[in-house]
Amino acid sequence: MLGVVGFLYWHPIATYVETRQNLDRREREVALLQTERALLEQRLEQSASLETLAREARRTGLVRRGEQLFIVKGIPAWRRAWAAEH
């Protein structure tokens, strides 16, 4: 008799444990996604600032009116030579 009662309780308990594990996993996933979303929103907010837009424009080779663009080549080779001397 005790075996039958145990058998009848086993399936609902196993289902509960599995469901609880799935819920915990999903909650961790949601927390991770919320953190990622917050970082992306912060990045979007920063990218809309004039300072960030100017920095990105300069990085792609754009200059302001009246400024002169200088392209410096061979920096890695210079760094190696400098490091060898010092």
MMTF fields as JSON, N, C-alpha, C and O atoms, coordinates in Angstrom:
{
  "mmtfVersion": "1.0.0",
  "mmtfProducer": "UNKNOWN",
  "numBonds": 343,
  "numAtoms": 344,
  "numGroups": 86,
  "numChains": 1,
  "numModels": 1,
  "chainsPerModel": [1],
  "groupsPerChain": [86],
  "chainIdList": ["A"],
  "bondAtomList": [4, 2, 8, 6, 12, 10, 16, 14, 20, 18, 24, 22, 28, 26, 32, 30, 36, 34, 40, 38, 44, 42, 48, 46, 52, 50, 56, 54, 60, 58, 64, 62, 68, 66, 72, 70, 76, 74, 80, 78, 84, 82, 88, 86, 92, 90, 96, 94, 100, 98, 104, 102, 108, 106, 112, 110, 116, 114, 120, 118, 124, 122, 128, 126, 132, 130, 136, 134, 140, 138, 144, 142, 148, 146, 152, 150, 156, 154, 160, 158, 164, 162, 168, 166, 172, 170, 176, 174, 180, 178, 184, 182, 188, 186, 192, 190, 196, 194, 200, 198, 204, 202, 208, 206, 212, 210, 216, 214, 220, 218, 224, 222, 228, 226, 232, 230, 236, 234, 240, 238, 244, 242, 248, 246, 252, 250, 256, 254, 260, 258, 264, 262, 268, 266, 272, 270, 276, 274, 280, 278, 284, 282, 288, 286, 292, 290, 296, 294, 300, 298, 304, 302, 308, 306, 312, 310, 316, 314, 320, 318, 324, 322, 328, 326, 332, 330, 336, 334, 340, 338],
  "bondOrderList": [1, 1, 1, 1, 1, 1, 1, 1, 1, 1, 1, 1, 1, 1, 1, 1, 1, 1, 1, 1, 1, 1, 1, 1, 1, 1, 1, 1, 1, 1, 1, 1, 1, 1, 1, 1, 1, 1, 1, 1, 1, 1, 1, 1, 1, 1, 1, 1, 1, 1, 1, 1, 1, 1, 1, 1, 1, 1, 1, 1, 1, 1, 1, 1, 1, 1, 1, 1, 1, 1, 1, 1, 1, 1, 1, 1, 1, 1, 1, 1, 1, 1, 1, 1, 1],
  "groupList": [{"groupName": "MET", "atomNameList": ["N", "CA", "C", "O"], "elementList": ["N", "C", "C", "O"], "formalChargeList": [0, 0, 0, 0], "bondAtomList": [1, 0, 2, 1, 3, 2], "bondOrderList": [1, 1, 2], "singleLetterCode": "M", "chemCompType": "L-PEPTIDE LINKING"}, {"groupName": "LEU", "atomNameList": ["N", "CA", "C", "O"], "elementList": ["N", "C", "C", "O"], "formalChargeList": [0, 0, 0, 0], "bondAtomList": [1, 0, 2, 1, 3, 2], "bondOrderList": [1, 1, 2], "singleLetterCode": "L", "chemCompType": "L-PEPTIDE LINKING"}, {"groupName": "GLY", "atomNameList": ["N", "CA", "C", "O"], "elementList": ["N", "C", "C", "O"], "formalChargeList": [0, 0, 0, 0], "bondAtomList": [1, 0, 2, 1, 3, 2], "bondOrderList": [1, 1, 2], "singleLetterCode": "G", "chemCompType": "PEPTIDE LINKING"}, {"groupName": "VAL", "atomNameList": ["N", "CA", "C", "O"], "elementList": ["N", "C", "C", "O"], "formalChargeList": [0, 0, 0, 0], "bondAtomList": [1, 0, 2, 1, 3, 2], "bondOrderList": [1, 1, 2], "singleLetterCode": "V", "chemCompType": "L-PEPTIDE LINKING"}, {"groupName": "PHE", "atomNameList": ["N", "CA", "C", "O"], "elementList": ["N", "C", "C", "O"], "formalChargeList": [0, 0, 0, 0], "bondAtomList": [1, 0, 2, 1, 3, 2], "bondOrderList": [1, 1, 2], "singleLetterCode": "F", "chemCompType": "L-PEPTIDE LINKING"}, {"groupName": "TYR", "atomNameList": ["N", "CA", "C", "O"], "elementList": ["N", "C", "C", "O"], "formalChargeList": [0, 0, 0, 0], "bondAtomList": [1, 0, 2, 1, 3, 2], "bondOrderList": [1, 1, 2], "singleLetterCode": "Y", "chemCompType": "L-PEPTIDE LINKING"}, {"groupName": "TRP", "atomNameList": ["N", "CA", "C", "O"], "elementList": ["N", "C", "C", "O"], "formalChargeList": [0, 0, 0, 0], "bondAtomList": [1, 0, 2, 1, 3, 2], "bondOrderList": [1, 1, 2], "singleLetterCode": "W", "chemCompType": "L-PEPTIDE LINKING"}, {"groupName": "HIS", "atomNameList": ["N", "CA", "C", "O"], "elementList": ["N", "C", "C", "O"], "formalChargeList": [0, 0, 0, 0], "bondAtomList": [1, 0, 2, 1, 3, 2], "bondOrderList": [1, 1, 2], "singleLetterCode": "H", "chemCompType": "L-PEPTIDE LINKING"}, {"groupName": "PRO", "atomNameList": ["N", "CA", "C", "O"], "elementList": ["N", "C", "C", "O"], "formalChargeList": [0, 0, 0, 0], "bondAtomList": [1, 0, 2, 1, 3, 2], "bondOrderList": [1, 1, 2], "singleLetterCode": "P", "chemCompType": "L-PEPTIDE LINKING"}, {"groupName": "ILE", "atomNameList": ["N", "CA", "C", "O"], "elementList": ["N", "C", "C", "O"], "formalChargeList": [0, 0, 0, 0], "bondAtomList": [1, 0, 2, 1, 3, 2], "bondOrderList": [1, 1, 2], "singleLetterCode": "I", "chemCompType": "L-PEPTIDE LINKING"}, {"groupName": "ALA", "atomNameList": ["N", "CA", "C", "O"], "elementList": ["N", "C", "C", "O"], "formalChargeList": [0, 0, 0, 0], "bondAtomList": [1, 0, 2, 1, 3, 2], "bondOrderList": [1, 1, 2], "singleLetterCode": "A", "chemCompType": "L-PEPTIDE LINKING"}, {"groupName": "THR", "atomNameList": ["N", "CA", "C", "O"], "elementList": ["N", "C", "C", "O"], "formalChargeList": [0, 0, 0, 0], "bondAtomList": [1, 0, 2, 1, 3, 2], "bondOrderList": [1, 1, 2], "singleLetterCode": "T", "chemCompType": "L-PEPTIDE LINKING"}, {"groupName": "GLU", "atomNameList": ["N", "CA", "C", "O"], "elementList": ["N", "C", "C", "O"], "formalChargeList": [0, 0, 0, 0], "bondAtomList": [1, 0, 2, 1, 3, 2], "bondOrderList": [1, 1, 2], "singleLetterCode": "E", "chemCompType": "L-PEPTIDE LINKING"}, {"groupName": "ARG", "atomNameList": ["N", "CA", "C", "O"], "elementList": ["N", "C", "C", "O"], "formalChargeList": [0, 0, 0, 0], "bondAtomList": [1, 0, 2, 1, 3, 2], "bondOrderList": [1, 1, 2], "singleLetterCode": "R", "chemCompType": "L-PEPTIDE LINKING"}, {"groupName": "GLN", "atomNameList": ["N", "CA", "C", "O"], "elementList": ["N", "C", "C", "O"], "formalChargeList": [0, 0, 0, 0], "bondAtomList": [1, 0, 2, 1, 3, 2], "bondOrderList": [1, 1, 2], "singleLetterCode": "Q", "chemCompType": "L-PEPTIDE LINKING"}, {"groupName": "ASN", "atomNameList": ["N", "CA", "C", "O"], "elementList": ["N", "C", "C", "O"], "formalChargeList": [0, 0, 0, 0], "bondAtomList": [1, 0, 2, 1, 3, 2], "bondOrderList": [1, 1, 2], "singleLetterCode": "N", "chemCompType": "L-PEPTIDE LINKING"}, {"groupName": "ASP", "atomNameList": ["N", "CA", "C", "O"], "elementList": ["N", "C", "C", "O"], "formalChargeList": [0, 0, 0, 0], "bondAtomList": [1, 0, 2, 1, 3, 2], "bondOrderList": [1, 1, 2], "singleLetterCode": "D", "chemCompType": "L-PEPTIDE LINKING"}, {"groupName": "SER", "atomNameList": ["N", "CA", "C", "O"], "elementList": ["N", "C", "C", "O"], "formalChargeList": [0, 0, 0, 0], "bondAtomList": [1, 0, 2, 1, 3, 2], "bondOrderList": [1, 1, 2], "singleLetterCode": "S", "chemCompType": "L-PEPTIDE LINKING"}, {"groupName": "LYS", "atomNameList": ["N", "CA", "C", "O"], "elementList": ["N", "C", "C", "O"], "formalChargeList": [0, 0, 0, 0], "bondAtomList": [1, 0, 2, 1, 3, 2], "bondOrderList": [1, 1, 2], "singleLetterCode": "K", "chemCompType": "L-PEPTIDE LINKING"}],
  "groupTypeList": [0, 1, 2, 3, 3, 2, 4, 1, 5, 6, 7, 8, 9, 10, 11, 5, 3, 12, 11, 13, 14, 15, 1, 16, 13, 13, 12, 13, 12, 3, 10, 1, 1, 14, 11, 12, 13, 10, 1, 1, 12, 14, 13, 1, 12, 14, 17, 10, 17, 1, 12, 11, 1, 10, 13, 12, 10, 13, 13, 11, 2, 1, 3, 13, 13, 2, 12, 14, 1, 4, 9, 3, 18, 2, 9, 8, 10, 6, 13, 13, 10, 6, 10, 10, 12, 7],
  "groupIdList": [1, 2, 3, 4, 5, 6, 7, 8, 9, 10, 11, 12, 13, 14, 15, 16, 17, 18, 19, 20, 21, 22, 23, 24, 25, 26, 27, 28, 29, 30, 31, 32, 33, 34, 35, 36, 37, 38, 39, 40, 41, 42, 43, 44, 45, 46, 47, 48, 49, 50, 51, 52, 53, 54, 55, 56, 57, 58, 59, 60, 61, 62, 63, 64, 65, 66, 67, 68, 69, 70, 71, 72, 73, 74, 75, 76, 77, 78, 79, 80, 81, 82, 83, 84, 85, 86],
  "secStructList": [7, 2, 2, 2, 2, 2, 2, 2, 2, 2, 2, 2, 2, 2, 2, 2, 2, 2, 2, 2, 2, 2, 2, 2, 2, 2, 2, 2, 2, 2, 2, 2, 2, 2, 2, 2, 2, 2, 2, 2, 2, 2, 2, 2, 2, 2, 2, 6, 1, 2, 2, 2, 2, 2, 2, 2, 2, 2, 2, 6, 6, 7, 7, 7, 6, 6, 7, 7, 7, 7, 7, 7, 7, 7, 2, 2, 2, 2, 2, 2, 2, 2, 2, 2, 2, 7],
  "xCoordList": [0.819, 0.0, 0.861, 0.589, 1.9, 2.792, 3.506, 3.741, 3.849, 4.492, 3.594, 4.074, 2.3, 1.351, 1.229, 1.215, 1.141, 1.032, 2.295, 2.223, 3.451, 4.719, 4.779, 5.236, 4.322, 4.313, 3.398, 3.735, 2.238, 1.288, 1.846, 1.528, 2.665, 3.257, 4.523, 4.903, 5.174, 6.445, 6.327, 7.125, 5.365, 5.232, 4.949, 5.624, 3.996, 3.774, 4.996, 5.29, 5.7, 6.881, 7.995, 8.663, 8.194, 9.209, 8.868, 9.759, 7.623, 7.182, 7.402, 7.84, 7.101, 7.302, 8.789, 9.133, 9.648, 11.087, 11.6, 12.369, 11.176, 11.603, 11.102, 11.847, 9.862, 9.288, 10.018, 10.281, 10.342, 11.055, 12.451, 12.902, 13.126, 14.449, 14.356, 15.193, 13.327, 13.114, 12.834, 13.346, 12.023, 11.695, 12.949, 13.159, 13.773, 15.019, 15.935, 16.536, 16.036, 16.87, 16.34, 17.116, 15.042, 14.43, 14.615, 14.844, 14.516, 14.704, 16.135, 16.351, 17.112, 18.503, 18.679, 19.39, 18.027, 18.102, 17.483, 18.037, 16.352, 15.688, 16.582, 16.713, 17.193, 18.081, 19.262, 19.652, 19.822, 20.937, 20.5, 21.22, 19.333, 18.82, 18.5, 18.698, 18.008, 17.734, 19.026, 19.07, 20.072, 21.37, 21.898, 22.398, 21.786, 22.241, 21.459, 22.031, 20.16, 19.325, 19.729, 19.804, 19.989, 20.405, 21.718, 21.876, 22.657, 23.927, 23.734, 24.364, 22.861, 22.59, 21.892, 22.179, 20.976, 20.301, 21.296, 21.234, 22.218, 23.248, 24.145, 24.488, 24.511, 25.357, 24.642, 25.247, 23.348, 22.557, 22.485, 22.617, 22.279, 22.2, 23.528, 23.545, 24.629, 25.938, 26.228, 26.85, 25.786, 26.085, 25.333, 25.698, 24.296, 23.523, 24.122, 23.665, 25.136, 25.729, 26.629, 27.18, 26.769, 27.599, 29.063, 29.77, 29.511, 30.906, 31.197, 32.225, 30.295, 30.489, 30.414, 31.212, 29.465, 29.352, 30.614, 31.086, 31.165, 32.391, 33.557, 34.353, 33.664, 34.751, 34.651, 35.66, 33.443, 33.247, 33.544, 34.111, 33.163, 33.44, 34.943, 35.439, 35.668, 37.126, 37.767, 38.743, 37.22, 37.769, 37.629, 38.459, 36.606, 36.399, 37.072, 36.921, 37.825, 38.591, 37.965, 38.516, 36.851, 36.237, 36.896, 37.294, 37.004, 37.585, 36.63, 35.763, 36.806, 35.979, 36.522, 37.686, 35.662, 36.048, 37.2, 37.135, 38.239, 39.393, 40.489, 41.604, 40.203, 41.22, 41.944, 41.433, 43.126, 43.9, 44.067, 44.383, 43.857, 43.97, 45.389, 45.956, 45.964, 47.271, 47.09, 46.448, 47.648, 47.593, 48.987, 49.939, 49.096, 50.388, 50.435, 49.564, 51.455, 51.607, 52.831, 53.724, 52.871, 54.045, 54.168, 55.266, 53.081, 53.141, 53.587, 54.428, 53.07, 53.539, 55.046, 55.707, 55.593, 57.039, 57.801, 58.83, 57.31, 57.943, 57.941, 58.942, 56.798, 56.708, 57.708, 58.342, 57.846, 58.815, 60.24, 61.028, 60.569, 61.907, 62.159, 63.237, 61.177, 61.312, 61.499, 62.333, 60.717, 60.818, 62.184, 62.725, 62.734, 64.047, 65.14, 66.13, 64.968, 65.957, 65.887, 66.894, 64.727, 64.561, 64.399, 64.246],
  "yCoordList": [-1.197, 0.0, 1.258, 2.21, 1.251, 2.407, 2.629, 3.768, 1.528, 1.619, 2.283, 3.059, 1.992, 2.585, 4.088, 4.88, 4.474, 5.897, 6.626, 7.723, 6.018, 6.626, 6.771, 7.793, 5.759, 5.804, 6.924, 7.626, 7.085, 8.11, 9.524, 10.451, 9.69, 10.996, 11.269, 12.425, 10.212, 10.378, 11.23, 12.148, 10.958, 11.688, 13.181, 14.006, 13.563, 15.007, 15.705, 16.85, 15.028, 15.632, 15.79, 16.823, 14.77, 14.85, 15.96, 16.688, 16.097, 17.15, 18.515, 19.446, 18.642, 19.905, 20.288, 21.438, 19.349, 19.624, 20.041, 20.995, 19.333, 19.679, 21.06, 21.843, 21.367, 22.674, 23.773, 24.84, 23.519, 24.492, 24.762, 25.907, 23.724, 23.894, 24.711, 25.574, 24.423, 25.193, 26.66, 27.554, 26.898, 28.261, 28.994, 30.151, 28.345, 28.958, 29.307, 30.381, 28.4, 28.631, 29.823, 30.668, 29.887, 30.996, 32.325, 33.356, 32.305, 33.529, 34.046, 35.254, 33.136, 33.55, 34.122, 35.108, 33.494, 33.969, 35.361, 36.228, 35.571, 36.879, 37.934, 39.038, 37.609, 38.554, 38.922, 40.087, 37.937, 38.185, 39.073, 39.996, 38.801, 39.608, 41.034, 41.979, 41.198, 42.538, 43.332, 44.526, 42.665, 43.326, 43.724, 44.834, 42.813, 43.099, 44.259, 45.117, 44.283, 45.359, 46.7, 47.707, 46.712, 47.945, 48.453, 49.653, 47.547, 47.948, 48.49, 49.475, 47.841, 48.311, 49.671, 50.522, 49.87, 51.166, 52.26, 53.373, 51.929, 52.885, 53.213, 54.372, 52.192, 52.392, 53.25, 54.127, 52.987, 53.777, 55.229, 56.143, 55.432, 56.784, 57.522, 58.696, 56.819, 57.434, 57.707, 58.715, 56.821, 56.992, 58.17, 58.667, 58.61, 59.729, 61.07, 62.117, 61.054, 62.31, 62.873, 62.126, 64.19, 64.842, 64.437, 64.298, 64.251, 63.86, 62.494, 62.304, 61.567, 60.23, 60.26, 59.612, 61.003, 61.113, 61.73, 61.285, 62.751, 63.377, 62.399, 62.337, 61.635, 60.658, 59.592, 59.216, 59.105, 58.102, 58.679, 57.995, 59.932, 60.573, 60.696, 60.439, 61.084, 61.206, 59.844, 59.726, 58.842, 57.497, 57.012, 56.242, 57.454, 57.043, 57.987, 57.822, 58.989, 59.854, 61.205, 61.97, 61.519, 62.823, 63.864, 63.563, 65.085, 66.177, 67.357, 67.467, 68.231, 69.441, 70.463, 70.42, 71.355, 72.417, 73.215, 73.615, 73.435, 74.194, 73.321, 73.799, 72.072, 71.17, 70.474, 70.396, 69.975, 69.275, 67.825, 67.555, 66.905, 65.48, 65.003, 65.261, 64.302, 63.685, 62.183, 61.704, 61.446, 59.987, 59.492, 59.707, 58.834, 58.351, 56.853, 56.106, 56.43, 55.013, 54.452, 55.204, 53.152, 52.491, 52.576, 52.427, 52.808, 52.924, 51.613, 51.658, 50.448, 49.204, 48.997, 48.564, 49.308, 49.155, 50.138, 49.781, 51.381, 52.372, 51.919, 52.063, 51.366, 50.901, 49.781, 49.751, 48.855, 47.765, 48.315, 47.88, 49.255, 49.854, 50.61, 50.506, 51.358, 52.131, 51.196, 51.452, 50.111, 49.156, 48.469, 48.164, 48.23, 47.59, 48.525, 48.064, 49.828, 50.802, 51.024, 51.357, 50.846, 51.165, 49.928, 49.983],
  "zCoordList": [0.0, 0.0, 0.0, -0.732, 0.827, 0.909, -0.425, -0.829, -1.107, -2.414, -3.443, -4.27, -3.407, -4.349, -4.097, -5.04, -2.837, -2.491, -2.93, -3.485, -2.683, -3.109, -4.617, -5.127, -5.332, -6.793, -7.295, -8.248, -6.648, -7.064, -6.815, -7.56, -5.782, -5.489, -6.302, -6.493, -6.778, -7.468, -8.721, -8.908, -9.578, -10.841, -10.62, -11.236, -9.78, -9.565, -8.955, -9.299, -8.06, -7.448, -8.483, -8.527, -9.31, -10.357, -11.346, -11.783, -11.699, -12.606, -11.982, -12.658, -10.695, -9.985, -9.98, -10.253, -9.678, -9.623, -11.001, -11.119, -12.028, -13.39, -13.781, -14.371, -13.465, -13.77, -13.018, -13.572, -11.767, -10.944, -11.524, -11.542, -11.991, -12.593, -13.888, -14.153, -14.684, -15.91, -15.597, -16.27, -14.579, -14.172, -13.691, -14.054, -12.891, -12.421, -13.591, -13.619, -14.548, -15.724, -16.528, -16.974, -16.707, -17.453, -16.719, -17.351, -15.391, -14.614, -14.765, -14.868, -14.777, -14.989, -16.394, -16.59, -17.363, -18.743, -18.869, -19.545, -18.229, -18.26, -17.611, -18.138, -16.478, -15.803, -16.703, -16.777, -17.378, -18.29, -19.445, -19.826, -20.001, -21.111, -20.665, -21.429, -19.441, -18.931, -18.771, -19.065, -18.307, -18.176, -19.541, -19.724, -20.502, -21.859, -22.462, -23.135, -22.221, -22.747, -22.14, -22.845, -20.825, -20.171, -20.759, -20.986, -21.004, -21.606, -23.017, -23.402, -23.785, -25.144, -25.146, -25.988, -24.2, -24.098, -23.725, -24.246, -22.812, -22.422, -23.617, -23.85, -24.357, -25.542, -26.584, -27.2, -26.775, -27.715, -27.272, -28.085, -26.001, -25.453, -25.665, -26.035, -25.427, -25.603, -27.075, -27.41, -27.944, -29.37, -29.973, -31.038, -29.299, -29.814, -29.387, -29.844, -28.517, -28.07, -29.168, -29.977, -29.187, -30.2, -30.062, -31.06, -28.837, -28.613, -29.241, -29.893, -29.039, -29.601, -31.116, -31.794, -31.644, -33.105, -33.697, -34.743, -33.039, -33.526, -33.476, -34.412, -32.393, -32.265, -33.35, -33.946, -33.606, -34.651, -36.03, -36.882, -36.251, -37.538, -37.745, -38.842, -36.711, -36.811, -37.049, -37.791, -36.426, -36.583, -38.032, -38.516, -38.699, -40.093, -41.084, -42.294, -40.575, -41.459, -41.75, -42.541, -41.148, -41.367, -40.461, -39.336, -40.969, -40.181, -40.197, -41.064, -39.227, -39.186, -40.184, -40.581, -40.563, -41.481, -40.855, -39.692, -41.64, -41.164, -40.567, -40.358, -40.292, -39.75, -40.897, -42.014, -40.609, -41.624, -41.179, -40.02, -42.096, -41.815, -42.073, -43.135, -41.093, -41.243, -41.122, -40.187, -42.057, -42.017, -41.674, -42.425, -40.544, -40.074, -40.326, -39.881, -41.041, -41.37, -40.653, -40.263, -40.484, -39.932, -38.42, -37.883, -37.733, -36.269, -35.618, -34.72, -36.022, -35.387, -35.532, -34.589, -36.717, -36.924, -36.049, -35.475, -35.937, -35.08, -33.623, -32.921, -33.164, -31.781, -31.507, -30.452, -32.469, -32.297, -32.223, -31.384, -33.083, -33.093, -31.791, -31.205, -31.35, -30.119, -28.92, -28.051, -28.88, -27.779, -27.776, -26.713, -28.95, -29.034, -28.517, -27.95, -28.706, -28.252, -26.744, -26.119, -26.167, -24.735, -23.955, -22.735]
}
